[in-house]
Amino acid sequence: MANEHIVPQAYLQNFAPDGEGLISRYSLLDEHEGGDYHPPRDRYPIRKAASYENFADGLLESGETNIAEREMISTIRNILDGEVLSAKDVPGVSSFISFQTTRSINSRLYYTAKERLPLDEFNEGVQDWFSAISYNTSEGHTLLQYMGWVLIENKTDLPFFTSDEPVVEAQGKQFDNLDTTAKELIGRQIFCPIGPDHLLLLLDPSLYDVDGLLWELEPEEDIQQLPDEMFTRVEVADREEVWKFNLLQPLNAYREVFAPVGNGERLERTVERLCSAFPDDDFVRGNTPDFEEMLRAYTIAASGPKSPEQREWYLREGSDIISSRGKKVRALEQFSHSISVISDLEMKSPNAEYWAEILEEIGQVSSEQYLDAESL
């Protein structure tokens, strides 16, 4: 069976020493026979990180996927090298974020449930996981180009962390008086660390004081240079602010968190700090190490047991898996990151017309179609 990487190895290389395929790694889930969690590994091989056997029937290791990954990662590395991006690079960045979110375990679980729900209950958008991957890497990432892009430059000695689910979504505010599509878009925050010293932060221009890119691009034709102001560049020199960004990674991760070599104890400390902030550890460690068991539980929870054996297993084990997973998903929703960079940019009232005009122009596209890490 193919060992498929749900996070590209080339992306994780951005966190490794030059010429070495090694990072620090801490598992949220792996326990030894004594019942304690395994200690962090400070020199963990990237070839083993964030990988599962036969996760996508070979899709994530195919030649076509590898070509697309190389193009996306090349654009990310141009950002890290401080190069001025051209218009053709914008889809590369947005498609990386969208593809990384959709190729994830969170997304796979979401579509496992969605495929089995009655159409009249859950019939919006793409219905299955493979179609979502195809859609989000071809056109579904377009809405990201209408958000405001902030490049956070880390000026501290504490690196940004990442994980096996590196793209984190959060909702800044809820607005009950807006229509469904606007609710999904207004206040959205997207975090994507791209190296120890850089993080891409995408914010909703209708609620935050950032300019949307508003590019409708034909990359093959439009190769003009974008201005440096394509990103709002923000330097962060406060270690506490970097810690706030880093706390989001274990909350969103399925199983593993990563950092540059030598930061294993920091990873472990971050997880333990989060565990102490919630009623119990499941809010941080609430997934199961056995992904197939998680899929089985999701399938039965979505469509009901198909046999007495399934029912018996679900009552004995599956319901506890779903209950723990539910805590894990809610933890990010309940967590207030209090990141000053974001609160300083927040406007007093949203401009709902911003998204209304865009959606009218490009069609009513649900945000589910480009970022979809929802759960039961």
LUMSE-315409 format. One record per residue: residue in one letter; x, y, z of N, C-alpha, C, O, CB in turn. Coordinates in steps of 0.02 Angstrom, whole numbers, plus 50000, padded with zeros to 5 digits. Each point is the difference from the previous one (the first is absolute). Glycine has a CB too. Example, Ala and Ser with C-alpha at 12.3 -4.5 7.8 and 13.67 -1.06 7.14 Angstrom:
2
A506604971650390499555005950000500455006050000500524999950033498534994250029;S500775011249902500425005950003499615005550037500255005550008500344991349884;
This chain:
376
M500424994050000499585006050000500435006350000500535000150031498574993650030;A500685011449904500375006249996499965003850066499475000450031500315000249845;N500785002250145500015004350059499885007249976500455003149973500354989150090;E498605010449948499815006449972500065005650052499804999150058499434995049862;H501035011550058500125005650045499425005049995499865002749946501394995950042;I498405002550067499455004750000500255007250005499625004849989499654986650064;V501375009449962500355006449995500614998949955500384995350013499225008650104;P500505000149832500574998849955500675000250037500125004350042499215000749865;Q501104990250076500675000150030500375006449983500395002550041499644985049953;A499865015149946500345006249979499795005950044500405004550012499674991249871;Y499315004350140499775005350046500374999450067500255004950026498614995449917;L501174993650085500334999150065500745001549996500315001750051498834989749978;Q501175007949911500705001649993500135007450016500565001750019499554989449893;N499395013150081500095007150018500155000950074500265005250020498964997949888;F500634991850134500125000450072500624996050020500164999550059498615001949959;A501594995849933500574995650014500665003749987500015004949961499304985150009;P501235007850062500665002949983500174998649927499784995049972500605003450147;D500005006149851500204999149930500334993249990500464998250036499685014349951;G499634983949963500304993749983499814994250044500254994449991500675012249966;E498644994550093499794994750045499244999349997499645004950003501364997250072;G498774991849921499294998850001499754998350068499684994850010500395001349874;L500085008250165499844998650069499635005950033500155005849985500854986750021;I498535005950038499645005050039499884997350070500104994150013499365010649882;S500324999650150499754997850065499274997849991499635003149962501165004750102;R499024987049973499334997449994499744997950068500374996950039499864999249843;Y499145005550133499684997650060499314997449982499625003349964501025004950108;S499204985849952499354997049986499505001650055500164999550060500414991449878;L498835011250041499465001150048499724993550026499675000050052500065010749890;L500394983750023499614993950012500414994050020499744995650034499475008749886;D501424995250061500384993850009500184999050074500345004250030500114996949853;E499334993350145500154998350069500414993550002499914995649958499035010150081;H501504993750011500364993750009499624995750050499495002150027501625003449945;E499154988550041499634995250041499875002550071499534997850032500984993349900;G499905013550092499895002750067499425004950003499815002150055501394996449966;G498535003349921499435004650000500185007249989499565004249988499884988050086;D501215009449931500215006949989500125001249925500114995349962500415005150153;Y499465005949865500135001749931500754999749986500415001650042498565005749955;H501184990649942500704999849980500305007050002499665004849984500124985249943;P500855010650093500335006550000500105002549929499964996049953500615001250155;P499555009249883500115002749932500644997349970500464998050035498925012449997;R500644989649901500604998249963500285006449969499645003649966499924984650009;D501085013150037500305006249975500324999249931500175005049969500024998250149;R499904990749859500284998949934499584994649966500214994249994500985009150043;Y498234998749941499514995349972500015000649924499985005649974499304995250130;P500764993749859500045000449927499365002449967499464997550014501364993249990;I499245014249953499425002849965499664994749957499395000449990501175010850009;R499804984049975499704994949958499484995950038499574996849968501495002749965;K498975000550134499514996350040499455004550028499494997550024501414994450005;A499195014649967499545004750033499355000649961500005000049938500985006250109;A498474994549989499345001449971499844995449941499815002349947500325009550088;S499964981749976499894995349945499594994050025500044998050058501045005549888;Y498524993850009499584994250014500024995349941500065002249942499195004650134;E500714986849937499994995149945499355000449961499454999750029501314992950037;N499315008049868499434999749954499445004850020499414998249997500884989949981;F499895017950042499515004850024499515002249946499415001050013501435002950070;A499414996849855499585002549945500084995949937499995002749945500105008750103;D499994982149960500074995449943500565002249953499944999249939498844998250070;G501755005350018500585002049960499985007049971500495002249971499624986050004;L499325015350032499925006549969500535005050023500275003749959498514994150033;L501375002350073500455005050026500734998749982500435004350011498774997450082;E500954992549881500694998549979500054999249924500504997649974499694996850136;S499295007649854500004999349927500445005349968500165005150031498684990049974;G501355003749933500415004849964499675006749991500325005250007500204985449935;E498835009350044499625006249990499995004250064500095006149998499214988249915;T500595002350144500005003650064500695002750016500055005650023499024987050018;N501445003649946500695002250014500185006149959500345004650025499984983750003;I499475011949909500135005949958499655006250028500305005350005499814987249894;A499265006650120499625005650029500325002450065500065006050012498884989649936;E501284999750094500335001750063500635004149988500125005050034499414984650018;R500875008249900500635003549986499875007349980500365004550022500174984749943;E498965011949995499845006849979499775004250059500205005750008499494990149878;M499895001250157499755003750058500565001650049500065005750023498844988649964;I501525000750028500545001050048500515004949973500305003850038499534984650005;S500295011649891500465004849970499775007250014500405004450014499884987349896;T499065009450085499745006750015500095001750073500185005650017498994993149891;I500704996550136500105001150072500735001950014500145004550040498924987349987;R501405004849941500715001450013500205006749972500465003250026499784984649971;N499435014549950500135006749976499815005250052500345005050009499454991249874;I499665002550153499815004550054500535000050054500205005350024498584992749952;L501454996050044500514999550052500655003449980500365002650042499134986749994;D500665010749899500625003249975499915007549989500475003449979499844985849967;G499095013450068499895007249993499925002449929500075006049986500564995350116;E499234994149851499925002149931499335003449988499514998750035501234991849931;V499255014049984499385003249980499614995149957500264997649949500265014050057;L498874987050013499604995149964499675003249940499845006050000499974987650105;S500095002449843499615002349943499294997650006499844995950043501195004049885;A498545002750029499294998250003499904992549993499534997250028500185014049925;K500724985550009499924992849989500124996050064499814994250004500545007449877;D499985001550169500154996450062499414999850049499984995850044501205007649941;V498355001250007499455000550048499604993650004499874997650056500085014649922;P499844984849965499634993750006500424994550032499724995550032499645007849867;G501304996950093500424994950030499955000050076499974994850031500795006249873;V499235005050125499955000650073499304998050023499944996150048500915013149951;S498644993449969499324998650022499824992649989499644997150040500045014849935;S500574985149971499854993049988500374995550049499754994750018500055007849861;F500804999650144500354996250051499594999850064499914994650029501195008749922;I498645002450070499605000350062499384995749993499834996150045500605015449978;S499234989249920499384996249989500144992549995499654996050030499865014049912;F501004988250019500174992949992500214996950066499814994450016500545007949866;Q500055001450158500244997350063499414998850048500004995150037501095010849946;T498424998550016499424999050042499604994049978499764996150042500215016249980;T499944986849913499564994849975500334993150002499654995050007499815013449920;R501204991150068500334993550001500074997450072500304994850010500325008349886;S499115000350152500114998650070499544994550027499514998149968500865013650045;I499804985950045499584995150035499335003250020499484996949993501544997150049;N499005012249981499385003450019499515000249941499414998550008501225008550074;S499624994649859499585000449941499754993049980499424999249982501225010949980;R499804985050041499804993149983499434997750046499524997049976501655000549984;L498875003950104499474998150046499355003749985499464997050002501415000750085;Y499195008649897499415004149984499624997049941499394999250003501205011050041;Y499784988249903499664997349941499774992850009499534997849967501165009949963;T499654988650114499754993350016499305000350028499574996049983501615000250039;A498715008750022499335000950027499525002849948499434997849994501075004050120;K499735003149848499565003449952499744995249947499425000449980501215010150041;E499804985149954499794995349948499424995650021499624997649958501545002550000;R498774998950108499514995250024499365003250028499544996450020501404996050004;L499055014249978499405003350024499505000749943500205000749942500475005550145;P498674993749928499505001049947500115006749965500165005050032499034988050033;L500715007149869500135006149962499585005850023500225005749997500074987249907;D499095005850120499585005550020500245003050066499755005350020499304989549921;E501425001950094500275002750062500665003749988500185004550038499264986350024;F500925007249886500695002549994500195000049926500464996349980499854999450136;N499365008449844500084999349927500365005949968499995000649939498994992650061;E501335011150039500345005749971500734998249984500324996350037498925011650025;G501004994949882500714999349985500204993149977499584995949983500625012950099;V500454990049919500284993749978499824994550051500005001350060500965004749882;Q498884988050033499754994850044500524995050023499904996850052499045004649890;D501624997850023500484994950019500705002950002500145005249970499124985849980;W501185005450086500675002650015500445000849938500325005149992499584989650120;F500115000449844500425000449941499785005749954500425003449970499794984350038;S499135013449987499755005649960500205006750032500155004849965498894988149995;A500955007350106500195006250035500735001649988500185005849989498974991950099;I501294997349913500715001149985500085002949930500375004849990499954985750087;S499345006549875500045002349931499745007249994500315004249967499564984049992;Y499565013150072499695006749994500445005350033500125005349970498744989450029;N501385003950060500365005250037500685001549971500265005650009499154990750092;T500904999049863500645001449970499945002849930500495002349971499994988550096;S498915009249905499915002849933499675006950002500245004749969499674983749986;E499535012250082499655006450001499745002050069499845005950011499864992049872;G500254997450163499695001450064500405004750045499745002550049499754986549942;H501155012149991500425004450041499905007449983500315004350031500514986449978;T498765010849941499945006949975499815004950053500275005650003499424989749887;L499845002950154499775004750051500575002250046499975005650028498914989149967;L501625001150014500565002050043500355006249972500305003850038499854984349996;Q499825012949901500345005749969499635006550012500255005449984500194986849930;Y498975007450115499625006050018500095001850073499725005050023499464992249888;M501194998750126500155001650069500615004550004500375000749951499124988450086;G500635013750021500605004050011500564995650024499914996150047499405014049979;W501274990449943500574995650017500505003950042500245005349980499604988149913;V500315003950165500495003050046500584995250008499904994150016499195012450046;L501514995849926500604995950010500295001850068500275005550009499964993749865;I499734996150173500275001150067500744998049999500174994349984498705003750071;E501565006749963500724998750002500224999550073499965004950037500225001249852;N500044988150130500184998450069500715002450014500474997549971498754992650029;K500855014750045500655002850017500254997650068500465003050028499265007049903;T499984984750095500214997350065500434993849990500104997749944498855006950110;D501294992650002500384993749997499564994050007500244994350002500745011750045;L498374995049958499514994550004499714998849931499675004549973500064998350148;P500384991449849499754998949932499254998849998499704998050050501424997449920;F498595005749972499324997849989499984992349998500454996949972499275013849965;F499764986550092499894992849996499544998449941499685004549973500484994450152;T499814994849857499524997649950499754993250023500134998050056500455008449850;S499044990150051499704993750022499784995949939500145001949943499485003550164;D500044989049906499734996149945499355003049974499714997449952500834992450097;E499225015649981499435003949975500205007450006499735003750041499404987449994;P501365011149923500315006650012499565006149986500115005350029500944989249943;V498455004849984499575005749984499435000150050499584995450003500725004049873;V499685005950164499505000650054499495005349982500175005549979500694991050106;E498515001749922499455004849990499725002250066499944996150047499794998649844;A500095011750114499655002550058499495005149977500065002849945500954995250130;Q498495003249966499495005049984500055005650052499914998850060499324992449888;G500915014850028500105005650045499375002050037500025001650059500885002249868;K498534996350037499375002150030499434996349967500054997849942500425013550085;Q498984988050009499394997149973499485005649992499935004250044500334984550009;F499395011249890499495005149987499344996449981499934997449945500965011050016;D498644991550086499384996449989499545003449949499574996749972500524999250144;N500005010549872499555003649956500214999949927499725003549959500005003750137;L500794988749887500244999649931499774993449969499864995250035501145012049993;D498974992749904499794993949967500554994750007500565001550020498745005149899;T500534987250065500444994350013500695000849968500514998850033498494994049975;T501025009149929500645000649966500435005450032500604999050009498874997249885;A500245009450123500385005450032500274997850068500565001750018498745006749922;K500304987850097500234997650064500634995849993500455000450043498374999649998;E501224996149906500584995749989500635004049983500564997650011498674993449951;L500695015050012500565003849975500215005750046500605001450007499034995749879;I499905006150145500165005950040500344997950066499734995850037499305010549912;G501544996650063500384998550060500484994249994500324998150049498745006350013;R501004992649878500424994149992500745001850007500235005149974498914989849951;Q501225000750111500725000750009500324993449979499774994650020500105013950075;I500664991849866500354993949978500755000950015500305004949981498844992949927;F501144997250127500695000250021500394994549964499784994250000499895010650113;C500894996949857500414995049966500745001650010500285004149965498814994049949;P501244998650135500725001050007500364997249939499834994549977500085004950149;I500575004349847500354997649941500754999050013500374997849956498795008149973;G501064995750131500694999050021500075002350072499535002950027500894998749855;P500154997250149500095001950070499905007550013499815002050055500974988649955;D499355013549939499985007250010499455003549961499965006149999501254993450020;H498354996649948499485003149959499344996150006499994993950002500895010449919;L498584999550081499334997150003499545004249956500005006250005500194989250112;L499425001349841499505003549960499355000350040499744994950023500805001349869;L499205009750115499385001250034499515003149950500135005549974500454996050139;L498874995149874499495002649955499415002450041499734996350041500644995949866;L499435014150082499465003050039499455002649954500135001849942500695001350148;D498594997049935499425002549963500025007649996499975003450052499354986749985;P500735012849903500035007349994499365003750020500015006050009500804992249899;S498644998150100499395003450020499995001450075499595004050023499814990449883;L501035002350133500025001050072500675002550025500055002950054499114988149956;Y501375008049950500675002050021500285005249951499835000049941500354988750113;D500255015549971500275005549960500584997449957500585001750010499095006650079;V500154987649862500474997449950499665000449932499394999849995501174992450090;D499855008349863499735000249932499974993049970500494996350004499975015449982;G498974986649985499964993749964500395000449935500055005349970498834992450081;L501404996649928500395000149938499575001649939500205003749956500594988050096;L498615005449947499515001349947500314998949930499915004149955499525004250119;W500914986349919500304998349935499604994549968499884994850030501265008650010;E498664997749897499744994649958500544998849948500075003849952498684999250068;L501624991649990500634999249963499964994849945499674994950007500925008650096;E499754997949844500174995049949500764999550001500345003549963498624999049964;P501314993050116500725000050012500434999549938500545002949997499204991950110;E500025001549841500414999349941500075006549961500495001049964499154987250030;E499875016350014500005006249962500255006050041500355004349974498704991149958;D500765004750131500135005950042500624998850043499954996750051498825006249950;I501814999749978500624998850036500285006550028500605000550015499634989649913;Q499345015050078500245006350027500204999150073499764995550035499505010849886;Q501184998150102500234999650068499495003050048499725005449988501474995349972;L498684995750094499585002750053500425004550045500604998950007498654990949989;P500465015350033500385004250046500154996450065499684995050016499785015049934;D501034992550087500164997050065499405000050046499944995850044501245008049942;E498365001150003499425000650043499494994549988499465000050029500735012249973;M499984983049955499584994149993499864997050068499444998050015501024999849870;F500065001850158499934998050069500035006250045500385004749987500144984049988;T499075011250077500135004550055500524996650043499894994550026498935010649974;R501764997950006500554996850036500025002550072500025006150013500644992849880;V499334996550154500005001750071500564996350035500044993949997498725008250001;E501685001650035500544996950039499764998950072499695004450030501195001149897;V499264988650099499814998350069500654998750039500384995549984498504999549980;A501245009150087500614999450040499854997850071500454999850042500065009149888;D498864989450084499784998050067499904992450000499584997349964499865014050056;R500964985250022499954992750002499314997650021499774994949976501445004850052;E498455004150015499334998050021499524999949941499554995849997500675009050116;E499874999849841499575000149940500134993849957499534997049973500465015650029;V500654985549992500164994049961499714993850034499754995549966501305010049992;W498984994250109499694994450036499254999649983499744994549992501115006750100;K498825004449903499284999949985499864996949932499534996149993500325014150077;F500564991549881499934996849935500134992550006499654995949970500715014749972;N500154987650096500204992950005499484995750036499944994149987501245009750013;L498454999250046499494996250036499464997349954499674995050016500565012050084;L499674996249843499484997849954500184993349967499554996349981500175015749998;Q500924986550013500204993949965499804993650036499704995649968501245010949984;P499204992650113499774993850033499244999650003499724994449998501315005750069;L498625005549937499274999850001499724997449935499494996649999500515012950082;N500334992149863499754998049934500284993349977499704996749958500185015350015;A500704986150054500354994049977499574993750011499604999750047501505005849978;Y499004989649932499694993550012500424996050049499744997550050499745002749834;R501164999150101500424995650040500685002950018500264998650054499164992149893;E500885013350007500705002050008500085007549995499675003349960500684985849993;V500105013650088500225007049993500755000049987500364995650024498715008650052;F501155000849885500705000249978500305006950011499645005050006500114986249909;A500925008950089500385006350006500714998649976500184994249990499105009950108;P501125001149893500704998749982500364995850053499794999850058500225011149880;V500524985750041500394995750044500195003750064500205005849999500244988049901;G499485002750157500185002850065499435003150038500105002750054500994999349898;N498304997650021499425003250032499494994950026499435001850013500745007949912;G500044984050083499544994950023499685001550067499404999250009501274992849929;E499735010350110499735001550067499505005849997499515000050037501564995850015;R499055008949904499535005549991499334997449973499475002250022501495005849959;L499074987449972499394997149973499604996550055499405001050007501164997549881;E499794997550152499674996450054499705004850051499454999050025501344991449959;R499595014950032499765004950049499375003649974499555001450039501635000150002;T498804999849894499425003349971499384995650006499465002450019501285003749902;V499334987550065499444995450005499764999450073499405000250013501034993449887;E500045005750146499814999450070499665006450025499544999750040501424992349978;R499285013749959499705006450020499285000349976499565002350036501565003349959;L498754992249944499325000049974499564995150037499425001550016501025001849872;C499834990850126499604995050037499775002750068499444998650021501204992249921;S499785012950090499825002750066499485005549996499705001850051501444995349988;A498765005849901499535005549992499294997649987499535004050004501405002949953;F498984986750026499344997349984499784995150053500404997750040499835003749837;P499114996950125499754995550052500344993250002500084997150054498855008849934;D501264991449954500374993749999500434999749937499935004149955499164990150111;D501355000849932500504999749947499704998749931500335001649949500464994250135;D498605001549912499714998549935499915006249956499974999549939499464990950114;F500535015449978499935006149961500635001449958499985003849952499255000750136;V501324992449931500635000849962500214993449969500264999849944500085009550133;R499574985249960500234993449978499424995449979500084993950002500915007450075;G498445001549904499394996249994499914995649939499474997049993500085011950071;N500944990649892499954995449944500264993250020500274999150055499855010449864;T499814985750037500274993350013500604998749954500005002349943498864993550092;P501655000649990500584998649957499824995849939500345000449949500385000250151;D498764995349905499804995649946499525003749954499405000650015500774989250058;F500085012749871499585003949955499434995949971499455002649990501545004549983;E499134986550013499474995849973499434999350049499424999749980501434994149952;E499315005850132499474999750051499605006550002499394999950009501324992250058;M499635013549923499665006449998499525000349940499435002150007501555003450049;L499254992249886499574999949941499404995550012499445001749980501565000449947;R499114992250104499454995450014499485003350046499404999449988501384990849999;A499465013250064499545003450045499605005449964499405000750011501384996850085;Y499555006449862499675005349963499464997249953499455002749994501605004250013;T499134987649960499534997049952499364997750035499455001349976501524995149953;I499115000350128499414997550036499615005850030499384999950000501224989450025;A499755015850001499665005750029499595003849948499475002750016501444998350069;A499334999249853499665003849948499404996449972499485003049988501605002149984;S498984988450018499474996349965499664994750041499524996949977501105005249920;G499614996850164499714994950042500324993249989500284998849946498665007650053;P501024989150050500294993349992499634995949948499385000349996501005000250122;K499984995649843499714995849948499934992750022499734995949963500765011849953;S499754990750144499964993250024500025000150076500225004950030500344990649865;P499234999150138500064999650073500725000750023500145002850053498864989849949;E501475004749957500705000550019500245007250001500365002150045499844986649906;Q499595015249998500185007149999499695003750060500335004150031499744995549844;R499324998850139499665003350057500374998450065500105004450042498804995049897;E501274994350070500344998050062500685003550006500185002350054499234986649942;W500975011449948500655003350002499935007450015500385002850038500064988849880;Y499055011650051499925007150010499835001550073500265004850029499374996549851;L499934994850149499815001150070500604998750046500075003350052498744993549922;R501614998450008500574998250042500585004849992500325001850050499334986349943;E500495014049945500605004149987499865006349959500255005450017500404984249989;G498955009749942499925005549952499725006350030500225005549983499644986149932;S499655007850130499695006050028500505004050042499985006150001498914988150000;D501565002350033500525003550039500495003649953500235005550016499664986050076;I500265005449850500445003349952499695006449974500335005249997500134983649970;I498895010950016499655006049975499955005350055500075005949986499294986949933;S500515005150142499955004850055500665003650012500015006150009499114986850044;S501435003449946500665003150010500175004649941500265005550010500124984550056;R499465007849874500125004149940499605006450004500255005349981499984984449952;G499155009950091499595006050006500325005250045499975006049985499034987049996;K501305004950074500345004650045500595003349964500115006150006499554987050093;K500725002849864500585002649964499805005449950500335005149995500234983850018;V498895009949950499775004949950499765006450034500145005549976499544985049947;R499965008750133499735006050034500545004150034499905006050011499044987850006;A501625003249998500535003650036500225006249961500085005350029500304984050023;L499725009949883500235005749959499465005349997500155006049999500584986449933;E498635005650065499455004749997499965004050066499825005949999499564986549922;Q500785004450135499935003150065500625003850022499995003750050499224987349979;F501345008249934500635002950021500055007249976499885001449941500664987350056;S499655015850047500115007049981500755001249997500345000150052498575003550002;H501364997249885500725000649995500275006850021500595000450019499354991449888;S499665013450092500205006750024500635002549966500425003250032499054994150077;I500605001449826500595002349964499935007449984499525002149968500654986449982;S500305015550073499955007349995500015002449928499665004849982500904996150128;V499844995749847500035002049930499315000249970499845004449960501304990550030;I498435000350028499334999549972499535005050034499645003649965500564984350009;S499815012450092499545004550035500145007349982499545004149998500374987750096;D500725009949893500185006849981499725001949931499905005949986501134993150083;L498854996049889499755001249932499244999849995499715001849948501344993450009;E498615002850097499284999149997499645006849996500155004650036499964984850029;M499405010949890499595006049993499374999250043499834994550021500605007549862;K499255003650131499434999850047499404996349972499654996650037500755014250009;S499484989949890499424996649970500184997249932500405003049964498825004750099;P500504986549919500184996949936499685003549941499475003050005500654986350054;N500225010249885499735002549937499724994149961500354997049959500485012750039;A498554988650016499694994049970499975000549924499974994849966499375003750137;E500675007549870499955000849928500634997449964499984998449941499275011550077;Y501314989850019500624997749969499914993149969500154998949942500515007950141;W499094988549957499914993249975499394999349955499994995949954500575000050149;A498935008149911499404999649958500175001749928499764996649954499535006550144;E501125002049891500185001949932500434994749967499924998549941500025013550093;I500534985150003500444994949972499614993849982500094997149946500865007450121;L498624993349979499614993949988499525000949942499864995349963500245001850157;E499655008949872499555001349944500394999449934499744997749949499555009950123;E501344994749930500405000049939500244993049981499984998249941500385013350087;I499864984650021500294993549984499534994250013500174994349985500945010450041;G498304996750001499514994750014499994998150073500505001050035499664994749850;Q499295001750137499934998250070500404993750015499774994449988499085010750015;V501754995950023500444994450017500044999550075500215004750034500454996749859;S499144992950134500044999050072500724999650021500414997149964498494997050036;S501275008750058500694999550026500184992850014500594998350003499315013250046;E499614984349959500134992950009500404997149942500374995250008498585003850059;Q500975004049874500314997249941500745001649994500354997149959498555003749986;Y501355003850097500715001149995500364998950066500614999150001499175008949908;L499874992250146500304998150064499474996250038499485002850017501315007349985;D499334983650012499454995850023500204995150054499874994049994499645007249894;A500805001250165500224995650053499474999350054500154999750059501035003649918;E498184996350002499464999350047499974992850027500374995649976498995013549965;S500224989850108499944993350029499294998850022499585004449996501614996050040;L498694993549988499334998450026499875004250062499474999550031500604988849923;
